[in-house]
Amino acid sequence: MTQTPVLVVGGGAAGMMAALAARQAGAQVTLLEPNEKLGRKLYITGKGRCNLTNNTTAEGVLNHVPRNGRFLYSAVTKFPPAAVMEYFEDLGVPLKTERGGRVFPCSDKAADVIDALFFALKREKVIIQRGRAKDLVLEEGAVTGVTLEDGSVLSAGAVILATGGVSYPATGSTGDGYRLAQQAGHKIVPPRASLVPLVEEGDTCGKMQGLSLKNVTLTLRSRKKKKVVFQEQGEMLFTHFGISGPLVLSASAHGDWEKELYTAVIDLKPALDEAKLEARILRDIGQSPNKAFHNFLEGLAPRLMIPVLGERAEIPLDLPVNAMTRAQRRRLIETMKHFTIPLAGTRPVKEAIITAGGVKTGEIDPGTMMSKKAAGLFLAGEVIDVDAYTGGFNLQIAWCTGRAAGESAARYVEETKL
């Protein structure tokens, strides 16, 4: 049996931060991770650039957390984005702020963030042990360690679960933390996909597979209530199954996909209202009256979209544009300003960037991240039922809950003299 004062289960963003915080608070720490390398999921965040926080206030972070934001108030107030940025700068990672307050390493390399954390763990003499926790060891209502898959026991004064959710299982997020938390008596809010591509009803998007749209406005509207739940301008992508890209991932977090059906509406020309778009079309017709519709439309829309636009507006692709009727012109404008895609739902949770759901927040002390079900058990990061929109907010949650759990676990061990 091996003993350690603080055991952190999971070597992702929250786990590495928790291990460093516990060590810097004076505790000896062991970090348990099944993967050969730490921070595997960090490598793919921000398209490999690692959008590590958002340059906003603590309140600004909470405004981007759709569920259980109040639970995070203490953690994010104590370790807000400004402090996170200073922390990584001090670790030797110069940062920059881009559109929407998104913060990236100046190098645009996620590996630099991971390396900085790894070398900090080495400097602080955190023990990094490869292995997977199979069970919690519970004695008289307190967690006193874990049993590993090989049957060995790792005894600990405090255990921090930072195992992630169930998205991107290839990175090690396989839901272990939910099972372990249940052993301590916790209830799990069923995990579901968030920040995930969306699946269309039909095959319209498949006809435009690979087409990327920039500077368009995407609106997500519920079909029953006719309510707009998301609207933003940016970039998106058509795929063989539906739609993806930054706008779509953001939109996905706003939908209640288990209870509602939604329609995506794309405005291809958000800078022009309908009157101005019509004036533009009439001007272009006047300049090239004999052009066939499909050639004419190349000045207004991406080539891959033209057959679909023609079909929806009921305009033959070979029609000379000066023969277009007023009704056809109106249908074209309507289609370009309100290109609708009925949605069937989301892609599977394993393809999601973030998992919504997890350990119920009401069963965790928000100030210390300690379980209310079992003494000595702490939780951090995506294993908890908190998630946010895109823009660096989910990693901010990982950093601040990891730090709170690490500091609290070290204090708990000291106070209980274990």
N, C-alpha and C positions, 0 to 999 in steps of 0.2 A: 504494500500500500504506500503510495506517494502522498505527501502532504504539502499543501500550499495555503497561505492565508487567504488570498483572493484568486479564484479561478474564473477566467473569462471564457465562455463557450462561444466560439465564432470569431473568425479573424477578418471580418469585413470592416466597413467604415466605423460603425458603432462599437464593435469589439475592440479594434485597435485604439480608438479614443478612450474607451473605458479602461483598457489595460494601462495606458499612459497616465490617465488621471489617477487611478488607484496607486500606481507606483510613485507618482509625484506627490501623492498625499502620504507616502511613507510605508505603504504595504509591499510585501513581496508578492509578485504576481506571476501566474502561469496563464498563458494564452493557448487554448486548445483549438486547433483548426484541422479539418480533415483534408483540405487541399494542400498540395505541395507548396503553393505560393499564397501569401496573404492578399486580401483585397481584390479577388478576381473580378467581382462585379464592378469595382471601381474602374477597371480597364475599359469598360464599354459605356460608361456614363458620358453624357455630352458628346456622343459620337467619337469616343476615345480621347476627348479633350478634358473631361472631368469638370463639369459645372458644379464647383464645390460649395457654393452658397449663393445668396443674392444680396447685393449691396443695398440693404434696406434696414429698417428698424425692427426691433422685436415685434412690435405691433404689426408692421408690414408683413412679417412672416406669418403671424397668426391669421391675418386676413386672407392668406392663400392656403389655409388648411380647412377643407370643407367639413370635416367631421372631427369632433373631440379637440378642437383647438384650445379650449380652456384648460384642458389637461396639461398642455405644453407651456402654459404661461410662466411657471417658475423656472423651468429648465432653459427656455429660450431667453428669458430676461437675464438670467445669470451668465449665459454664454451666447450673446446675440451675434449677428453676422459680423459686426465690426471686430469683436473679440476673436471670432473664428479666423477672420482675415489676418489679424495681427499674429495669431498663433501660427499660421502656415508661413507667413513672411518670416517669422522668427526661426522656423524650421528650414529656412533657405529656399522657399518657393515664392518667387516674385509673382504677384497677381495683377490682373487687369479686369476692368469692368466693361462689359459689352451691353448691347441693346437689352432693354428690359431689366437692367441691374444684374444680369448674369455674370458671375465671377469665375474666371478661368485662370490657370497658370499661364504666365506670359509665353511659355514654351509651347502651349497648346498640346501638352503631353500628359495624359492621366498618369503615366508611369512615374513622372516626377513627384506627384502627390503621394503615390504608394511608396516610392523609395524613401521619401522624407519621413513617412510614418514608420517604415520598417527600420531605418537606421536610428530613429529616435527610440524605438523599442529596444534595439541592441545596446544603445548608449545607456539606457536606464536599467539594463540587465533584466528585462522581462524574459522569462523562460518561455520559449515558443515550442510547443509540443504538438506533434502531428497525431491526430486521432479523432474519433467521433464518439460523442457521448450517447450512450444507449439508454441509461436510466438515471434519475436523480436518486441520491441516497438521502432518505428522510429519517430523522430521529426525533421523536417527541414533538412533531410539528415544525421542525426546523430542517433546512437543507444543510447537509454536512459534506457534500461531495457529489461525484458522479461515478457511475460504472461505465467503463468503455466497452466498445464492441468486442475487444479481446478478452473481456471478463475481469480485467484489472480495475482496481478502485483508485480514484484520485480524490483524496480527502481534502476538504477546504473549509475555511472559516466562513467564507461567503462565496456564492456562485452568481455570476452575471450571465444571463442568457441574452446573447446578441447574435442569434442564428439567422436573421433575415426572415423573408416570407417564403413563398413558393414560386415566385417568378424567376425565369432563367435558371432552371434546376441544374444546368451544366456548370454553373458557377458555384454550386454547393448549396443553393437555397432550396432545400428539399422539405421544409416544413418540420424539421426535427424539433424546433423550439416550441411549436404548438403542443406536440406530444409530451415533451418534458414538462411544460407548464401545466398541462392537464394532470400530470402525476402529482403535482402539488395542490391540486384542487381548483385550478383556474378554468373559467369558461372561455371558449374560443368563439369569437364572432367569425362565422364562416368566411374563409379567404376568397377574394374575388379579384378580377383584373382591374387595374387602374393604370392610366397612361399606357394605353394599348391601342393598336390599330383596330379599325372598325370594318365590319363585314356588310356588304350591300345585299339587298334583295334584288335578284336579277343579275344581268351580265354587262351592264353599261360600262362599269369601270374596267372590266377585263378588256374591253375594246381599246382602251387607252392606257393599258399597262405600261408602266415605266415613265409616264408623263409627269413631270414635276411642274407645279404651278407656283409662281411667286407673286407677292403683293395682291393676293385675293382675300376676300372676306369670307370666312366660314361661319355659318349660323347653324346651331343645333336646336331643333324645335321638337317638342313632344307632340305626338300625333293626337292623343286623346284631349289633352288640355290646351293644345295649340300654343303652348308657352315656350318662349325662347329661354333656353337654359345656358347658352354659351354663344358669344359672338366676338370674333377677333380677326385681325388682319395679319397675314404672314404667308408661310409656305406649307404646301401639302403635296401629296403624291398619290397617283392612281396605281393600284396593284391588281393582280389577278383575282383577288378576293374582295376588294373594296378600296378603302382609302387609308393612308398612313401619313407620316410626316409630323413636324412639330405642332401645327394647328390641330391636327386630328388627335394626337396624343393628349393635348390639353383638353380638348372637347370631351374626350372619353371619361375624364375624371368628374365631369359635371352630370353625367347621366345615371339614372337608377335603372340599370339594364335588366334587372330581374323583374321589374314591375312595369316598365314602360317601353314603348316603341318610339323611335325617333326618326326624323328626316334631316339629312344634311342639306343645306342650301348654300351654294357657292355663288358669290358675286364676282364675276370675272373682271369687272371694270369698276372697282369701288371708288375710283377718283372721279367718275362721271355719273351724274344722275341720268335718269332715262331720257330726259329732254336733250341733254348734252350729247348722249350717246347717239340719239337719233340724228342730231345735227351733224355729228361726225360721219355717220353712215351716209347721209344724203350728200354731204360734201364729197366723200370718196366716190360715190356713184357718179356724181357730176364730172369727176376727173377721169373716170374709167368706165363709161356707161356700157361698153360691150364685153367687159370681163365676165367670164363664167363665175358663178357664185363661189365655187370652191377656191378659185384663184383670188377672188376679191377678199374672201374671209381670212386669207393668210396675213393680212395687215391688221387683223383684229383679234385673232385667236391662234393658239398653237395648232400646228398641222394635224396632230393626232386627234384633236377634238373636232375638226371640221366635219367629218362624216356624221358624228353624233349630233352636232348642232344642227346640221341640215335636216337630219331625220326628225329631231324634236320640233324644229320650226316648220316642218313640212315644206321644205324648199328643195327642189331638185338641184343636185350639185352642178349640173351643166347649164342651169338657167342663166341667161344674161342678166346682170343685176338691174339693168334699166327696165326689165320686164317684171321685176319684183313688185307684187301688189302691196298696198298699204297694210293689209292684214298680215301678209307674210313678214313685212318689216317689223310690225309690232310683235309678232311671235318670236322673231329673232332677238329683239331687244329684251323681251320677257325671259327668254331662255338664257341669255348672257348675264342678266342681272339676278336671275333666280334659277340657277341650274340645280335641280333637286335630285337627291339620291336617297331613296328609302333604305333604311338600315335594318338589318336583321339582328344585330347585336355586336359583341366584341369578339376578337380573336381569343384563343384559350389563355388562361391565367399564366401558363408557362411562358407565353410570349410577351407578357406585360413587363414594363420597366419596374413598376411598383405593385406590391400586393396591398389591396385594401382588406380590412379585417385583421384578426389576430387576437391577442390577449386583451380582454375587456379592460378599458382604462379605469373603470370604477373599482377594480380589484388591485390597483397599483397606487402607491403613495406618490403623488405628482411632484413632491419636493425632493424625494430621495430615490425614486424609481424602485423602491423595495416592495415586494409582494405583500399584500394584506392577507394572503393565504398561508404563507410559510416564511418564517423568520430566516434571514440569511440568503434569501433569493431575491435577486435584482434583475430588472429587464431593461433592454435598450434597443432602440432602432425599430426596424420593420416588423419585428415579432409582435410589437404592440399595435393595437387598432388605431393607428394614426397614419395619415398619408396626406400629401399636399399636391398642388398643381406643379407643372413643370417650371423650371427657372432656377434650380438650385435649392429649392425649399425642402425637398426630401433628404438631401444630404445634410442640410442644416439641422433637421430633426435628428438625424443619426449622430451628428457631432454633439449636440447639446444634451440629448438623453444619455449618450455614452459617457459624457463627462460627469453628468449628475450621478449616474449609477456607479461609476468608478470611484468618485470621491466619497460617496455614501457607503459603499462597500468597505473601503479602507477605514472609514470612521467606525462602522459597525464592528469590524474585526478588532479594532483597538478598544472599543468600549466593552466588548464581551470577552476580551483578553484571550482570544483564540489564536 
